[in-house]
Amino acid sequence: MKQRKFLYHFKNVRWAKGRHETYLCYVVKRRDSATSFSLDFGHLRNKVSINTCFPGRAFLEPPADDYFYCWNTFVENHERTFKAWEGLHENSVRLSRQLRRIL
C-alpha cells in the first residue's frame, strides 16, 4: 500500500470526509510447535463476499500501537518511520468505545 493512501484512509479523525473505502490488512501465520512464521500478508480493498466469514481475530478500529505495526508491515514506507498524528491515541480510544457500544 502506498504511504499516501495509508495516511489518508487510516487517519482516525473525527470527521473522515471523502473516505469511502474499506481496507482489511491481514497476515496469515502457521504455527509449528512453539514457533510461528508468516505464510502471506497483504491488504484487501472494498472486497465483498457472498459467504459469511468468521475471522479468528478482528479489529474494527485498531489501537494506536497497531498503526505502527501496519505501517511497518503493509505500507511501502521506504524505511521511513511512522509519525503519529496529533490525537491518534485519543481518537483510537474514542472510536473503540463507540464501536463497543454499537456491538
Backbone as JSON, one array per atom type, in Angstrom:
{
  "sequence": "MKQRKFLYHFKNVRWAKGRHETYLCYVVKRRDSATSFSLDFGHLRNKVSINTCFPGRAFLEPPADDYFYCWNTFVENHERTFKAWEGLHENSVRLSRQLRRIL",
  "N": [[0.86, -1.16, 0.0], [0.53, 2.22, -0.75], [2.21, 5.01, 0.83], [0.82, 7.47, 0.99], [-1.86, 6.7, 0.6], [-2.29, 5.07, 2.86], [-1.91, 6.97, 4.95], [-4.0, 8.72, 4.39], [-6.44, 7.17, 4.38], [-6.34, 5.71, 6.77], [-6.13, 7.46, 8.83], [-7.36, 8.33, 11.88], [-9.59, 10.37, 12.24], [-12.07, 12.61, 13.58], [-14.12, 13.44, 11.79], [-14.31, 11.97, 8.87], [-14.21, 12.94, 6.08], [-14.79, 12.18, 2.69], [-13.63, 9.7, 2.75], [-14.33, 6.77, 1.66], [-13.77, 4.1, 1.45], [-13.01, 0.7, 2.31], [-10.58, -1.05, 4.07], [-8.81, -4.05, 4.62], [-6.26, -5.29, 6.37], [-4.04, -8.02, 6.45], [-2.4, -10.88, 7.92], [-1.21, -14.06, 7.38], [-0.46, -16.74, 9.33], [1.5, -19.59, 10.26], [1.62, -22.03, 12.69], [4.06, -23.94, 14.09], [4.85, -26.11, 16.46], [6.39, -24.41, 19.07], [6.97, -22.17, 17.65], [6.09, -19.69, 15.18], [5.42, -18.7, 11.8], [5.17, -16.36, 9.1], [3.08, -16.91, 6.35], [1.82, -15.48, 4.37], [0.91, -12.11, 3.52], [-0.84, -8.97, 3.29], [-3.15, -6.64, 1.81], [-6.64, -5.95, 1.44], [-9.05, -4.26, -0.55], [-12.21, -2.87, -0.4], [-13.61, -5.37, -0.78], [-16.18, -7.64, -1.41], [-18.01, -10.32, -0.11], [-19.9, -13.23, -0.77], [-20.21, -15.31, 0.97], [-20.4, -15.72, 4.5], [-17.87, -14.73, 6.64], [-15.81, -15.7, 9.34], [-13.46, -14.34, 11.04], [-10.56, -15.26, 12.96], [-9.57, -13.35, 14.67], [-10.53, -10.09, 14.9], [-10.27, -6.62, 14.26], [-12.02, -3.71, 14.58], [-11.42, -1.05, 14.85], [-8.21, -0.2, 15.09], [-6.02, -0.26, 17.97], [-3.84, 2.43, 19.02], [-1.11, 1.57, 18.92], [-1.16, -0.36, 16.93], [-1.13, 1.02, 14.53], [1.54, 1.59, 14.04], [2.52, -0.99, 13.63], [1.04, -1.75, 11.32], [2.01, 0.18, 9.52], [4.7, -0.61, 9.29], [4.4, -3.19, 8.27], [2.54, -3.33, 6.08], [2.78, -1.1, 4.45], [4.41, 0.6, 1.79], [6.96, 1.89, 2.86], [9.57, 2.71, 2.51], [11.57, 2.53, 4.41], [11.05, 4.64, 6.11], [10.13, 6.09, 9.21], [7.1, 5.72, 11.08], [5.11, 8.49, 11.73], [3.18, 9.51, 14.2], [0.02, 11.16, 14.16], [-1.34, 14.14, 15.62], [-3.46, 13.51, 18.32], [-3.89, 10.83, 17.81], [-3.88, 8.6, 19.67], [-5.95, 9.36, 21.48], [-8.16, 9.56, 19.73], [-8.29, 6.91, 18.85], [-9.03, 5.54, 21.18], [-11.54, 6.74, 21.68], [-12.98, 6.01, 19.33], [-12.92, 3.22, 19.56], [-14.49, 2.85, 21.85], [-16.97, 3.8, 20.88], [-17.52, 1.87, 18.91], [-17.7, -0.45, 20.48], [-20.05, 0.14, 21.89], [-21.9, 0.05, 19.81], [-21.78, -2.63, 19.0]],
  "CA": [[0.0, 0.0, 0.0], [1.31, 3.46, -0.82], [2.19, 5.81, 2.05], [-0.26, 8.48, 0.94], [-3.14, 6.01, 0.76], [-2.37, 4.68, 4.27], [-2.09, 8.15, 5.79], [-5.31, 9.32, 4.12], [-7.58, 6.32, 4.75], [-6.24, 5.14, 8.11], [-6.08, 8.51, 9.85], [-8.6, 8.23, 12.67], [-10.1, 11.7, 12.56], [-13.48, 12.59, 13.99], [-14.94, 13.55, 10.58], [-13.48, 11.4, 7.8], [-14.84, 13.34, 4.82], [-14.18, 11.67, 1.47], [-13.05, 8.36, 2.95], [-15.44, 5.85, 1.4], [-13.23, 2.78, 1.13], [-12.74, -0.16, 3.45], [-9.36, -1.83, 3.9], [-8.53, -5.12, 5.57], [-4.86, -5.73, 6.33], [-4.02, -9.36, 7.02], [-1.2, -11.71, 7.98], [-1.53, -15.48, 7.55], [0.66, -17.37, 10.01], [1.42, -21.02, 10.54], [2.28, -22.33, 13.95], [4.7, -25.24, 14.24], [5.31, -26.22, 17.85], [6.42, -23.16, 19.82], [7.27, -21.05, 16.76], [5.16, -19.44, 14.08], [6.02, -17.9, 10.74], [4.19, -15.81, 8.17], [2.97, -17.52, 5.03], [1.36, -14.48, 3.42], [0.38, -10.88, 4.1], [-1.27, -8.01, 2.29], [-4.36, -5.89, 2.15], [-7.76, -6.02, 0.51], [-9.8, -3.01, -0.58], [-13.6, -2.93, -0.86], [-13.97, -6.7, -1.25], [-17.47, -8.12, -0.93], [-18.09, -11.77, -0.17], [-21.24, -13.81, -0.64], [-20.15, -16.16, 2.16], [-20.08, -15.08, 5.76], [-16.55, -15.15, 7.14], [-15.6, -15.52, 10.77], [-12.03, -14.3, 11.3], [-10.17, -15.65, 14.29], [-9.39, -12.15, 15.47], [-10.84, -8.95, 14.05], [-10.23, -5.31, 14.89], [-12.78, -2.73, 13.81], [-10.62, 0.17, 14.93], [-7.02, -0.65, 15.78], [-5.41, 0.58, 18.99], [-2.81, 3.3, 18.47], [0.13, 0.83, 18.63], [-1.3, -1.13, 15.7], [-0.79, 1.85, 13.37], [2.96, 1.4, 13.79], [2.65, -2.34, 13.05], [0.53, -1.7, 9.94], [2.96, 0.98, 8.73], [5.9, -1.42, 9.04], [4.07, -4.46, 7.62], [1.73, -3.26, 4.87], [2.99, 0.14, 3.69], [5.69, 0.79, 1.1], [7.42, 3.05, 3.62], [10.95, 3.03, 2.14], [12.29, 2.6, 5.69], [10.71, 5.84, 6.88], [9.42, 5.74, 10.43], [5.73, 6.22, 11.17], [4.95, 9.65, 12.59], [1.78, 9.57, 14.66], [-0.57, 12.48, 14.09], [-1.87, 14.64, 16.89], [-4.75, 12.94, 18.69], [-4.03, 9.43, 17.39], [-4.26, 7.74, 20.79], [-7.26, 9.77, 21.99], [-9.19, 9.18, 18.76], [-8.41, 5.44, 18.85], [-9.8, 5.17, 22.37], [-12.92, 7.2, 21.47], [-13.62, 5.19, 18.3], [-13.1, 1.87, 20.11], [-15.66, 2.91, 22.73], [-18.17, 3.91, 20.05], [-17.76, 0.58, 18.26], [-18.17, -1.39, 21.51], [-21.46, 0.46, 22.16], [-22.69, -0.41, 18.66], [-21.82, -4.09, 19.01]],
  "C": [[0.91, 1.23, 0.0], [1.15, 4.26, 0.47], [1.02, 6.78, 2.09], [-1.63, 7.86, 1.19], [-3.33, 5.61, 2.23], [-2.68, 5.91, 5.13], [-3.45, 8.8, 5.59], [-6.45, 8.46, 4.67], [-7.52, 5.79, 6.18], [-6.19, 6.2, 9.2], [-7.42, 8.54, 10.58], [-9.03, 9.62, 13.15], [-11.59, 11.61, 12.88], [-14.41, 12.62, 12.78], [-14.08, 13.13, 9.4], [-14.1, 11.68, 6.44], [-14.06, 12.78, 3.63], [-13.57, 10.29, 1.59], [-14.18, 7.34, 2.85], [-14.95, 4.46, 1.02], [-12.97, 2.02, 2.42], [-11.51, -1.0, 3.13], [-9.28, -2.89, 4.99], [-7.09, -5.54, 5.36], [-4.79, -7.07, 7.03], [-2.62, -9.97, 6.99], [-1.66, -13.13, 8.22], [-0.3, -16.14, 8.15], [0.41, -18.86, 10.18], [2.22, -21.28, 11.82], [2.77, -23.76, 13.92], [5.35, -25.28, 15.61], [5.27, -24.85, 18.52], [6.66, -21.95, 18.92], [6.17, -20.88, 15.73], [5.88, -18.6, 13.03], [4.93, -17.47, 9.76], [4.24, -16.53, 6.84], [2.6, -16.48, 3.97], [0.91, -13.24, 4.19], [-0.03, -9.95, 2.97], [-2.45, -7.21, 2.76], [-5.38, -6.04, 1.04], [-8.51, -4.7, 0.58], [-11.19, -3.26, -1.16], [-13.99, -4.29, -1.44], [-15.27, -7.13, -0.6], [-17.5, -9.63, -1.11], [-19.54, -12.21, -0.03], [-21.3, -14.64, 0.64], [-19.84, -15.32, 3.38], [-18.76, -15.62, 6.27], [-16.48, -14.85, 8.63], [-14.1, -15.52, 11.05], [-11.73, -14.68, 12.74], [-10.03, -14.46, 15.21], [-9.62, -10.95, 14.56], [-10.8, -7.67, 14.86], [-11.02, -4.35, 14.02], [-12.07, -1.39, 13.8], [-9.37, -0.17, 15.73], [-6.56, 0.3, 16.88], [-4.24, 1.35, 18.38], [-1.53, 2.54, 18.11], [0.04, 0.05, 17.32], [-1.03, -0.31, 14.45], [0.68, 1.68, 13.02], [3.2, 0.03, 13.14], [2.19, -2.35, 11.59], [1.47, -0.93, 9.03], [4.17, 0.13, 8.34], [5.62, -2.68, 8.24], [3.44, -4.29, 6.25], [2.01, -2.06, 3.97], [4.36, 0.14, 3.04], [6.33, 2.04, 1.69], [8.86, 3.47, 3.32], [11.8, 3.32, 3.37], [12.1, 3.92, 6.43], [9.93, 5.4, 8.11], [8.03, 6.38, 10.42], [5.69, 7.39, 12.15], [3.48, 9.76, 12.95], [1.27, 11.0, 14.58], [-1.13, 12.86, 15.44], [-3.25, 14.04, 17.14], [-4.94, 11.49, 18.32], [-4.53, 8.55, 18.53], [-5.68, 8.08, 21.28], [-8.38, 9.36, 21.03], [-9.38, 7.67, 18.7], [-9.26, 4.97, 20.02], [-11.27, 5.54, 22.18], [-13.64, 6.32, 20.45], [-13.85, 3.76, 18.79], [-14.32, 1.82, 21.03], [-16.96, 2.98, 21.93], [-18.51, 2.57, 19.42], [-18.25, -0.47, 19.26], [-19.64, -1.14, 21.84], [-22.36, -0.04, 21.04], [-22.86, -1.92, 18.69], [-22.47, -4.58, 20.28]]
}
